Amino acid sequence: MMIPRRLVILGLASLPGCAAIQSLNEAATPRDTYELQPVRRAMAGRRSAGTLLVLDPTAPAAIASDRILIRKSPLSVTYLPDVRWSAAVPDMLQSVLIQSLAASGRIGFVGAQGAGPVPDTVLLSRIDQFGVDVTGDGQFRVQVAVELTMLRDRDQRVLGTRQFAGDLLIGSDQPEPITRGFQQLLDSLLPDVVAWVTTRST
């Protein structure tokens, strides 16, 4: 009995090994890549000789990805198709924080975990929101919320904890307006972040 070629292909695609191959093919699909930028703004004041270590941020699994998260409802999570961030969100945000804090000129050394001298202070960060909510009126709300905690390294004393959050309504579900929305939010939040951190590390 002759089996049509189309049925053979469909049958093979249903096998577990073929599903894995399909997943690999999807992962290898080229996607437009976007990268958020730090705020490079020097701050007035005396430069400290202190050292600051920025630990890897923590985030829920849905956020800890290099995809742009879209939340259609409280229970539904998907990702913007055909685009990605330049790195997983925690890694990208860590880099943005380090570069923004270093550019302030107020801290002797700012580095990532495992780099540089023994730190005087340590910055912990938890990403609570980093995505786009679909609103009921057809708009899209870009949201960022990060909780920061400063520790003194020698005795692990908490020097302060604060949440930095913001949102921005946009009228498009296209990558360019969405990524610009994220950058606008960071541009508004990062100066306050830098001021808060430098006050506790100098």
C-alpha positions in Angstrom: 0.0 0.0 0.0 1.4 3.4 -1.0 1.3 6.0 1.7 1.1 9.6 0.5 4.3 11.6 1.1 2.4 14.3 3.0 1.2 11.8 5.5 4.7 10.4 6.0 6.0 13.9 6.7 3.2 14.6 9.1 3.9 11.3 10.9 7.5 12.0 11.3 6.8 15.5 12.6 4.8 14.0 15.4 7.7 11.9 16.7 9.5 13.2 19.9 12.8 13.5 18.1 11.3 15.5 15.3 9.6 17.8 17.8 13.1 18.4 19.3 14.4 19.2 15.9 11.6 21.6 15.2 12.3 23.4 18.5 15.9 23.7 17.6 14.9 25.1 14.2 12.7 27.7 15.9 15.5 28.6 18.3 17.8 29.2 15.3 15.3 31.4 13.5 16.9 34.9 13.0 15.2 37.6 15.1 15.7 41.3 15.2 17.7 42.1 18.3 17.3 45.1 20.6 19.5 46.4 23.4 18.6 48.8 26.1 21.1 51.6 26.9 22.4 52.9 30.3 22.2 56.5 31.4 25.7 58.0 31.1 25.4 61.0 33.3 28.1 62.3 35.6 26.9 63.4 39.1 28.3 66.3 41.0 30.0 65.5 44.3 33.1 63.9 45.7 34.2 60.6 44.2 34.4 57.8 46.7 37.2 55.2 46.8 34.6 52.5 47.6 33.9 49.5 45.5 30.4 48.3 44.6 29.5 44.8 43.4 26.3 44.4 41.4 25.0 40.8 41.8 23.0 39.0 39.2 19.4 40.2 39.3 16.7 37.6 40.1 13.5 37.4 38.2 10.5 35.0 37.6 11.0 32.5 34.9 8.7 34.3 32.4 10.9 37.4 32.7 14.3 35.7 32.8 14.4 35.3 29.0 15.8 37.2 26.0 12.2 37.5 24.6 9.9 40.5 25.0 7.1 39.4 27.4 3.5 40.2 26.4 0.8 39.6 29.1 -2.7 39.4 27.6 -4.3 38.6 30.9 -3.1 37.9 34.5 -2.9 34.2 33.6 -1.7 34.4 30.0 2.0 35.0 29.0 3.4 35.1 25.5 6.3 36.8 23.7 6.6 39.3 20.9 7.3 37.2 17.8 10.5 37.5 15.7 12.3 39.8 18.1 14.6 39.4 21.1 16.7 41.3 23.6 20.5 41.2 23.2 20.7 39.1 26.4 18.3 37.6 29.0 16.6 40.4 30.8 18.5 39.9 34.1 21.9 40.0 32.3 20.9 43.0 30.3 19.6 44.9 33.3 22.7 44.1 35.3 24.9 45.5 32.5 22.7 48.7 32.3 23.0 49.2 36.1 26.7 48.7 36.1 27.3 51.1 33.3 25.0 53.8 34.6 26.5 53.6 38.1 30.1 53.7 36.8 29.2 56.7 34.6 28.1 58.7 37.6 31.8 59.1 38.6 30.9 58.9 42.3 32.0 55.3 43.0 35.6 54.1 42.8 34.8 50.8 41.2 31.6 49.2 40.0 31.6 45.6 38.7 29.8 42.4 38.3 29.8 39.4 40.5 33.2 37.7 40.5 35.0 40.8 39.1 37.3 43.3 40.7 38.4 43.8 44.3 36.5 42.8 47.5 33.5 45.1 47.6 32.6 47.6 50.3 28.9 47.4 49.3 26.7 45.0 47.3 23.6 45.7 45.2 20.9 43.1 45.1 18.1 43.5 42.6 14.8 41.7 42.0 12.9 42.2 38.8 9.2 42.1 39.5 7.9 43.4 36.2 9.5 43.8 32.8 7.0 43.3 30.0 4.0 44.6 28.1 0.4 44.4 29.3 -2.4 44.4 26.8 -5.1 46.8 28.0 -8.8 46.5 27.3 -8.9 49.5 25.0 -6.4 48.1 22.5 -3.4 49.9 24.0 -0.2 48.4 25.4 1.3 49.3 28.8 5.1 48.8 29.0 5.9 48.1 32.7 9.2 48.0 34.6 9.5 47.3 38.4 12.7 46.5 40.2 13.4 46.3 43.9 16.9 47.2 45.0 18.7 46.4 48.3 22.0 47.7 49.3 24.2 45.6 51.7 27.5 46.5 53.5 29.7 43.6 52.6 31.7 43.2 55.8 28.7 42.6 58.1 25.8 42.1 55.6 24.0 45.0 57.1 21.1 46.3 55.0 21.7 49.9 54.1 18.4 50.4 52.3 15.7 48.8 50.2 13.6 50.6 47.6 11.4 49.7 44.6 11.7 51.7 41.3 8.8 51.3 39.0 7.1 53.0 36.1 4.8 52.3 33.2 4.1 53.9 29.8 1.1 53.5 27.5 1.8 53.0 23.8 -0.7 52.5 20.9 1.3 49.9 18.9 2.3 46.3 19.3 5.3 46.7 17.0 8.9 46.1 18.2 10.2 49.7 17.6 7.5 51.5 19.7 7.7 48.9 22.4 11.4 48.9 22.8 11.5 52.7 22.7 8.9 52.6 25.5 11.3 50.4 27.6 14.1 52.8 27.0 12.0 55.8 27.9 11.1 54.1 31.2 14.8 53.3 32.0 15.8 56.9 31.1 13.3 58.2 33.7 14.1 55.6 36.4 17.9 55.2 36.2 18.9 58.7 37.4 16.9 58.1 40.6 18.4 54.6 40.9 22.0 56.0 40.5 21.3 58.8 43.1 19.9 56.3 45.6 22.7 53.8 45.2 25.6 56.3 45.3 24.2 58.0 48.4 24.5 54.6 50.2 27.8 53.5 48.8 29.9 56.7 49.3 
